[in-house]
Amino acid sequence: MDFTTFKIGVIAATGLDKDALHIYVGISVYLLSLILLRPIFKNQGIRSFIALILVTGVALTGEYLDNRHIIVPKGFLALESVDIKASLHDLMNTCLIPYVLYALNRWTPIFHPINKPKPMIKRHKKTDY
């Protein structure tokens, strides 16, 4: 099964438009990456940046697979402006919301905790268990 057949099957199964699927894939890959990378990278900034790289990689891989029927026999230079515009549109649909979420997390306090968690019991000494 090639990628185009798979993509048409997903569109038929979900009933969503192709552009909507790009948006869902971008958000899903970003959030899933954040969850799966949590045990590996404790720093939120590094984890969200790596998740952003993964979203971009998945989007670029998807566009390569979409245009593979042109690229493999003729090369990248055989892509016409219509194909390039469609690929850029798909890349923007896939990556825009993850990039916005990354920017909001990085440069605004919107996703930062308001107050620090307090322990439920108060220890007086370091050896007091």
C-alpha positions as CSV (number, residue, x, y, z in Angstrom):
1,M,0.0,0.0,0.0
2,D,1.4,3.3,-0.9
3,F,1.1,6.6,1.0
4,T,-1.6,8.1,-1.2
5,T,-3.8,5.1,-0.9
6,F,-3.3,5.1,2.9
7,K,-4.1,8.9,3.1
8,I,-7.3,8.5,1.0
9,G,-8.4,5.6,3.3
10,V,-7.9,7.7,6.4
11,I,-9.8,10.6,4.8
12,A,-12.7,8.2,4.0
13,A,-12.6,6.6,7.4
14,T,-12.6,9.8,9.4
15,G,-14.8,11.9,7.1
16,L,-12.4,14.9,7.7
17,D,-10.9,17.1,5.1
18,K,-7.3,16.7,4.1
19,D,-6.4,20.1,5.7
20,A,-8.1,19.1,9.0
21,L,-6.1,15.9,9.1
22,H,-2.9,17.9,8.7
23,I,-3.8,20.0,11.7
24,Y,-4.8,16.9,13.8
25,V,-1.6,15.1,12.9
26,G,0.6,18.1,13.9
27,I,-1.1,18.6,17.2
28,S,-1.1,14.9,18.0
29,V,2.6,14.4,17.2
30,Y,3.5,17.4,19.3
31,L,1.5,16.4,22.4
32,L,2.4,12.8,22.1
33,S,6.1,13.7,21.8
34,L,5.8,15.9,24.9
35,I,4.3,13.0,26.8
36,L,6.7,10.3,25.6
37,L,9.8,12.5,26.0
38,R,8.9,13.4,29.6
39,P,10.9,10.6,31.3
40,I,13.9,11.2,29.0
41,F,14.2,15.0,29.2
42,K,13.3,16.6,32.5
43,N,13.7,20.2,31.2
44,Q,10.4,21.4,29.7
45,G,12.2,23.8,27.2
46,I,14.4,21.0,25.7
47,R,11.5,18.6,25.6
48,S,9.2,21.0,23.8
49,F,11.9,22.0,21.3
50,I,12.6,18.3,20.5
51,A,8.9,17.8,20.1
52,L,8.8,20.7,17.7
53,I,11.6,19.1,15.7
54,L,9.7,15.9,15.5
55,V,6.6,17.6,14.2
56,T,8.6,19.3,11.5
57,G,10.3,16.1,10.6
58,V,6.9,14.2,10.3
59,A,5.5,17.1,8.2
60,L,8.5,17.1,5.9
61,T,8.4,13.3,5.6
62,G,4.7,13.4,4.7
63,E,5.3,16.0,2.0
64,Y,8.1,13.9,0.6
65,L,5.8,10.9,0.5
66,D,3.1,13.0,-1.1
67,N,5.4,14.1,-3.9
68,R,7.4,10.9,-4.2
69,H,5.8,10.0,-7.5
70,I,7.4,13.1,-9.0
71,I,10.7,13.3,-7.0
72,V,11.9,9.7,-7.5
73,P,11.8,9.5,-11.3
74,K,12.6,13.1,-12.1
75,G,14.2,14.8,-9.0
76,F,13.3,17.8,-6.9
77,L,13.6,20.2,-9.7
78,A,10.7,18.6,-11.5
79,L,8.2,19.9,-8.9
80,E,6.0,22.6,-10.4
81,S,4.9,25.7,-8.6
82,V,1.5,24.2,-7.9
83,D,3.1,21.2,-6.1
84,I,5.4,23.5,-4.1
85,K,2.5,25.7,-3.1
86,A,0.4,22.7,-2.0
87,S,3.3,21.3,0.0
88,L,3.9,24.7,1.7
89,H,0.2,24.9,2.5
90,D,0.3,21.4,4.0
91,L,3.4,22.2,6.0
92,M,1.8,25.3,7.4
93,N,-1.3,23.4,8.4
94,T,0.7,20.7,10.1
95,C,3.2,22.9,12.0
96,L,1.4,26.2,12.8
97,I,-0.4,25.2,16.0
98,P,2.6,23.3,17.5
99,Y,4.8,26.3,16.8
100,V,2.3,28.6,18.4
101,L,2.0,26.4,21.4
102,Y,5.8,26.3,21.7
103,A,6.0,30.1,21.5
104,L,3.3,30.5,24.1
105,N,5.1,28.1,26.4
106,R,8.5,29.6,25.8
107,W,7.8,33.4,25.9
108,T,4.6,33.8,28.0
109,P,3.7,32.6,31.5
110,I,0.4,31.1,30.2
111,F,1.5,27.5,30.8
112,H,3.7,28.1,33.8
113,P,2.5,27.2,37.3
114,I,1.0,30.0,39.4
115,N,2.3,28.8,42.7
116,K,4.8,26.2,43.8
117,P,3.5,22.9,45.2
118,K,3.8,22.5,48.9
119,P,4.6,19.2,50.7
120,M,1.8,17.6,52.6
121,I,3.9,17.1,55.7
122,K,6.4,19.4,57.1
123,R,9.8,17.9,58.0
124,H,11.8,19.6,60.7
125,K,15.1,17.8,60.3
126,K,16.7,16.2,57.3
127,T,16.8,12.8,59.2
128,D,13.2,13.2,60.3
129,Y,11.3,10.5,58.3
